Every structure is written in structure tokens, then in C-alpha cells.
Amino acid sequence: MTKADLINQISEKAGITRVKAETVVNTIFDTMVEALMAGDRIEIRGFGSFVNRSYEAYKGRNPRTGEVIEVKEKKLPFFKVGKELKEEINKGND
């Protein structure tokens, strides 16, 4: 599902215009990005949680040239699926 598909689904299910649905989706995503940038954890009960994971700097290797390069420390957002969503997705796979 793409962002456009999500906007269309929300528009249809909520009975609102596509423009309003797009505003809702953009507001949610923008707010989530701001929270992650501030170092906050996002938890959506029944769905999952987003948290930043920190990775230390390390020496890597350029696969093309074999040259050793310094990789800076970084933070990456990580999603952990919630129990209810995991169970729903796996329903019928037993």
C-alpha cells in the first residue's frame, strides 16, 4: 500500500474529501517524524511501536574499491510489531 492508497482508503471509509484525508495522513506522519527526531518513542497499542536505535561509529569497507572507510555513528528508526497485529496477521497459519 502506498501513501496515495492510504489516503484514498481513509477518504472512502471516513466519508471525507481526498484533500482532507491527505491532510490527516500528512499531519500524522509529520507528527511521528517530529517525535522520533526529538528522541521520543511512539507506541500505538495493538499496532506496534517506533523507537530510535543508536549505532556506534565503525570502520567499514567500500565494496567496490576495498578501501577502509570511517562510518559515523547514527540513529535509525526501528519498528516493533505489536502482539495483537502479529496475531491478526498470523491468523489461519496454524
PAMI-146749 format. One record per residue (C-alpha): residue number from 1; residue in three letters; x, y, z. Coordinates in nm, 4 decimals, padded with zeros to 6 digits. Each point is the difference from the previous one (the first is absolute). Layout:
N
mipa=NUM drentor=ALA xx=X yy=Y zz=Z $
...
//
This chain:
94
mipa=1 drentor=MET xx=00.0000 yy=00.0000 zz=00.0000 $
mipa=2 drentor=THR xx=00.1311 yy=00.3408 zz=-00.0956 $
mipa=3 drentor=LYS xx=-00.0662 yy=00.3302 zz=00.1727 $
mipa=4 drentor=ALA xx=-00.2465 yy=00.0868 zz=-00.2787 $
mipa=5 drentor=ASP xx=-00.1827 yy=-00.3302 zz=00.0558 $
mipa=6 drentor=LEU xx=-00.0204 yy=00.0739 zz=00.3728 $
mipa=7 drentor=ILE xx=-00.1416 yy=00.3466 zz=-00.0700 $
mipa=8 drentor=ASN xx=-00.2619 yy=-00.1468 zz=-00.2347 $
mipa=9 drentor=GLN xx=-00.1011 yy=-00.2674 zz=00.2545 $
mipa=10 drentor=ILE xx=-00.0386 yy=00.2573 zz=00.2788 $
mipa=11 drentor=SER xx=-00.1986 yy=00.2283 zz=-00.2303 $
mipa=12 drentor=GLU xx=-00.2407 yy=-00.2809 zz=-00.0914 $
mipa=13 drentor=LYS xx=-00.0382 yy=-00.1524 zz=00.3478 $
mipa=14 drentor=ALA xx=-00.0374 yy=00.3307 zz=00.1852 $
mipa=15 drentor=GLY xx=-00.2178 yy=00.1605 zz=-00.2668 $
mipa=16 drentor=ILE xx=00.2257 yy=00.3045 zz=-00.0296 $
mipa=17 drentor=THR xx=00.1610 yy=00.1685 zz=-00.2977 $
mipa=18 drentor=ARG xx=00.3331 yy=-00.1243 zz=-00.1274 $
mipa=19 drentor=VAL xx=00.1568 yy=00.3367 zz=00.0906 $
mipa=20 drentor=LYS xx=-00.1120 yy=-00.0324 zz=00.3629 $
mipa=21 drentor=ALA xx=00.1205 yy=-00.3607 zz=00.0148 $
mipa=22 drentor=GLU xx=00.3379 yy=00.1088 zz=-00.1391 $
mipa=23 drentor=THR xx=00.0233 yy=00.2692 zz=00.2690 $
mipa=24 drentor=VAL xx=-00.0725 yy=-00.2593 zz=00.2694 $
mipa=25 drentor=VAL xx=00.2615 yy=-00.2446 zz=-00.1317 $
mipa=26 drentor=ASN xx=00.2658 yy=00.2706 zz=-00.0428 $
mipa=27 drentor=THR xx=-00.0682 yy=00.1361 zz=00.3486 $
mipa=28 drentor=ILE xx=00.0358 yy=-00.3453 zz=00.1563 $
mipa=29 drentor=PHE xx=00.3232 yy=-00.0762 zz=-00.1872 $
mipa=30 drentor=ASP xx=00.1483 yy=00.3459 zz=00.0696 $
mipa=31 drentor=THR xx=-00.0805 yy=-00.0329 zz=00.3701 $
mipa=32 drentor=MET xx=00.1585 yy=-00.3458 zz=00.0135 $
mipa=33 drentor=VAL xx=00.3163 yy=00.1267 zz=-00.1716 $
mipa=34 drentor=GLU xx=00.0222 yy=00.2934 zz=00.2426 $
mipa=35 drentor=ALA xx=-00.0372 yy=-00.2358 zz=00.2971 $
mipa=36 drentor=LEU xx=00.2742 yy=-00.2316 zz=-00.1266 $
mipa=37 drentor=MET xx=00.2278 yy=00.2973 zz=-00.0711 $
mipa=38 drentor=ALA xx=-00.0532 yy=00.1145 zz=00.3593 $
mipa=39 drentor=GLY xx=00.1021 yy=-00.3467 zz=00.1218 $
mipa=40 drentor=ASP xx=-00.3502 yy=-00.0969 zz=00.1111 $
mipa=41 drentor=ARG xx=-00.1436 yy=-00.3497 zz=-00.0259 $
mipa=42 drentor=ILE xx=-00.3270 yy=-00.0472 zz=-00.1879 $
mipa=43 drentor=GLU xx=-00.2332 yy=-00.2731 zz=00.1233 $
mipa=44 drentor=ILE xx=-00.3251 yy=-00.0830 zz=-00.1753 $
mipa=45 drentor=ARG xx=-00.1791 yy=-00.2648 zz=00.2082 $
mipa=46 drentor=GLY xx=-00.1000 yy=-00.3034 zz=-00.2027 $
mipa=47 drentor=PHE xx=00.2218 yy=00.1055 zz=-00.2911 $
mipa=48 drentor=GLY xx=00.3594 yy=00.0445 zz=00.1130 $
mipa=49 drentor=SER xx=00.2640 yy=00.2458 zz=00.1099 $
mipa=50 drentor=PHE xx=00.2700 yy=00.2123 zz=-00.1584 $
mipa=51 drentor=VAL xx=00.3249 yy=00.0803 zz=00.1770 $
mipa=52 drentor=ASN xx=00.3391 yy=00.1330 zz=-00.1053 $
mipa=53 drentor=ARG xx=00.2892 yy=-00.2420 zz=00.0220 $
mipa=54 drentor=SER xx=00.3506 yy=00.1404 zz=00.0318 $
mipa=55 drentor=TYR xx=00.2958 yy=-00.1537 zz=-00.1802 $
mipa=56 drentor=GLU xx=00.3606 yy=00.0804 zz=00.0898 $
mipa=57 drentor=ALA xx=00.2547 yy=00.1155 zz=-00.2570 $
mipa=58 drentor=TYR xx=00.2014 yy=-00.2780 zz=-00.1635 $
mipa=59 drentor=LYS xx=00.2469 yy=-00.0686 zz=-00.2778 $
mipa=60 drentor=GLY xx=-00.1636 yy=-00.1344 zz=-00.3132 $
mipa=61 drentor=ARG xx=00.1216 yy=-00.1018 zz=-00.3402 $
mipa=62 drentor=ASN xx=-00.0986 yy=00.1386 zz=-00.3395 $
mipa=63 drentor=PRO xx=-00.1129 yy=-00.3106 zz=-00.1912 $
mipa=64 drentor=ARG xx=00.1147 yy=00.1402 zz=-00.3365 $
mipa=65 drentor=THR xx=00.3487 yy=00.1112 zz=00.0934 $
mipa=66 drentor=GLY xx=00.0668 yy=-00.1912 zz=00.3208 $
mipa=67 drentor=GLU xx=00.1018 yy=00.3307 zz=00.1606 $
mipa=68 drentor=VAL xx=-00.0505 yy=00.0241 zz=00.3776 $
mipa=69 drentor=ILE xx=-00.2402 yy=00.2810 zz=00.0867 $
mipa=70 drentor=GLU xx=-00.1175 yy=00.1533 zz=00.3258 $
mipa=71 drentor=VAL xx=-00.3768 yy=-00.0396 zz=00.0521 $
mipa=72 drentor=LYS xx=-00.1399 yy=00.2649 zz=00.2353 $
mipa=73 drentor=GLU xx=-00.2280 yy=-00.0828 zz=00.2903 $
mipa=74 drentor=LYS xx=-00.3659 yy=00.0141 zz=-00.0926 $
mipa=75 drentor=LYS xx=-00.3541 yy=-00.0442 zz=00.1216 $
mipa=76 drentor=LEU xx=-00.2553 yy=-00.2002 zz=-00.1936 $
mipa=77 drentor=PRO xx=-00.3728 yy=-00.0302 zz=00.0673 $
mipa=78 drentor=PHE xx=-00.1024 yy=-00.3562 zz=00.0878 $
mipa=79 drentor=PHE xx=-00.3536 yy=-00.1432 zz=-00.0064 $
mipa=80 drentor=LYS xx=-00.1047 yy=-00.2781 zz=00.2339 $
mipa=81 drentor=VAL xx=-00.3306 yy=-00.1616 zz=-00.0901 $
mipa=82 drentor=GLY xx=-00.2625 yy=-00.0242 zz=00.2743 $
mipa=83 drentor=LYS xx=-00.1312 yy=-00.3298 zz=00.1315 $
mipa=84 drentor=GLU xx=-00.3558 yy=00.0548 zz=-00.1273 $
mipa=85 drentor=LEU xx=00.1148 yy=00.0876 zz=-00.3527 $
mipa=86 drentor=LYS xx=00.2373 yy=-00.2964 zz=-00.0092 $
mipa=87 drentor=GLU xx=-00.2794 yy=-00.2345 zz=00.1072 $
mipa=88 drentor=GLU xx=-00.2423 yy=00.1492 zz=-00.2550 $
mipa=89 drentor=ILE xx=00.2492 yy=-00.0400 zz=-00.2861 $
mipa=90 drentor=ASN xx=00.0758 yy=-00.3592 zz=00.0975 $
mipa=91 drentor=LYS xx=-00.3644 yy=-00.1003 zz=00.0470 $
mipa=92 drentor=GLY xx=-00.0710 yy=-00.3137 zz=-00.2001 $
mipa=93 drentor=ASN xx=00.3691 yy=-00.0904 zz=-00.0383 $
mipa=94 drentor=ASP xx=-00.0223 yy=-00.2554 zz=00.2816 $
//
